């Protein structure tokens, strides 16, 4: 038998965190009515303090071991100002790039942007290894082949001047740039 409900618990006593298995943790505590409770989610531990009153989703279930019947009382969620603390913990800065592939992609994009800006500003020459790597990266992203594309010097100069003009305009008035 299992019963789940939301209720207010007044905490009388909190034991030390107990470890089980490889990484499991549980926090045993006793409410003022003498019921022994457990919390398994680490995000709840900081709210379980002796003398505190918590608004919680709880689960009570019975289990049979041999001839004995045990009743487990477990706190599933705690609410503060009617909001679950598990969602409150997710507010604030959330780093991007949770996988190594995503982080590598973001790093490549930042490197490409920096290289482009340095190249346009005239800080890198056309045959610099960074510019060559940028061209290869851009071609691979655009579905082309990673080979050096020869652009006539006259065209390069015009492209660089146009790019400098666009960057300068964007720095003065970002609203005028069209996508």
N, C-alpha and C positions, 0 to 999 in steps of 0.2 A: 504494500500500500504506500502511495506517495501523495503528499499534499503540498501544494505551492500556494503561498499567500503573501501579501504585503502587510507588514506590521511594524509597530514601533517596539524597539528593544532598548531597555535600559541596561547598560553594561556595568556589572559589578566587579568582575575580576578578569584580567587578561593574562594568559600564560605566555610562555616564550614560543617563538616560531619553531615548529617541528619540521624536520626534513624527512622525506620518504622517497624511495626510488632514486633515480639518478638526479633529477632536478626538481622534484615535487616539494612544495612547501604548504604547510597549513598553519593557521593561527587559531588555537583553541581559546575560547573565552566563555564566561558564565554570565548569564543575565541575572537581574535582581530577583527573578522568580525561581532561580535555582536551576534553570535549564542550561545544559552544556551545549555550546554552539561551536561550529567550525567555519572558517573562511578559507577557501583555497586560492582565490584570486589575489595576487600580490597587490594589485591596484586598490584593493579594499583595506589592506592592513593598516594604513596610516589613519583611517577613520575609526578604527576599533580601539578605543581608549577607555580605561576604567573611569566610570563616572559619567560617560557620555550617553546620550540617547540618540539612537539612529533609526531612520526610516528605511526599512529594508525589504527586499524580496527574499523570502525564506522558503526552504523546502524541507519537509519532514518526511522521512521514509523509514520503513521498517525492513530489516534484513534478518534472515535466519542463518545461524551458524550452528550446525549440529542441532541440538534440542533448544538452544538459547535463541531468543529473539532480541535484537538490538534496534534501538531507534536512533537514527542520525538526524541532527538538526544542522542545516547548512545555510549560510547566508550567500545568496547568489548575486545580489546587487545592493548597493546603498545609494540613497537619494539625498541630495542636498538642494534645497529650494525646488523640489519636485523634478530635479534633473539627475539622471544617473551619473555617478562619479566616473564610470568607465568612459562616458562621452566627454566629460569635462577634462579628463586627462589627455584627450587628443587635441585640445585647443592649443593655440600658440604655434610656435615654429615647428613645422614638419619638414624634415630634410627631404629633398628630392633625390632620386637615384637610389632606390632601394636595392636594385640588383647590380652586380658588377658591370653587366652589359649597358644598363641605363646610365650608370656613372661614367663609363668610358665614352658613351655617345655624347653626353653633356660636355665632358672635357674636350672632346674633338671639336664640338661646335664652338666652344669658347676660344680654343686655340685658332680656329679658322677665322673667327671674328677679329681677334687681336692681330693676326697676321695680315688680314685684309686692311685693317686700319693703318698698320705700320707701312704696308706697301703703298697704299694710296697717299699717305703723308710723305712719301719719298724717303722713309727711313730704311727701307729694304730695296735692294736692286732687283730687277726682273729675274735674274738668274740665281738669286739667293736660294739656298736649299729649302728655306721655309716657304718661299713662294712656289717653288717646284712641288713641295709636299702639299701645299694648299691647292694647287691646280689638280694634282692627282686625286686628292680627297674630294674636291668638288666634282670632278668627272666621275668618280666611283659612286657618289651620291646621286648624280643625275643620270646614272645608267650608262654612262660612256665608258670608254676604255681608259685605263690609267696610262696614258701616253702624253708626252709633251706636245702641246698645240702651239704651233708657231704663229705668232701674230706679228704682222709687219711693224717695224719700229714706228712708222708714222701713225699707224692706227693705235699702237700702244700709248703713244704720247697723247693722242686725242682722248682715248679712254681714261687715262689717268687724270687729265685736266678736267674732264667731265665729272669724274668721280670726286675729285677734290672740290669742285663747284657744288656738287650735291651735298657732300659732307659739310662743307662750310655753311650752306643754306640750312641744313638740318640743325646745325649747332646754333644758328641765329634764331630760327623759327621752326621748331619741329612740326607745327601744325600744317605747314605748307607742303610737306612731303606726301606724295601719293603712293599708295601701295602698288 
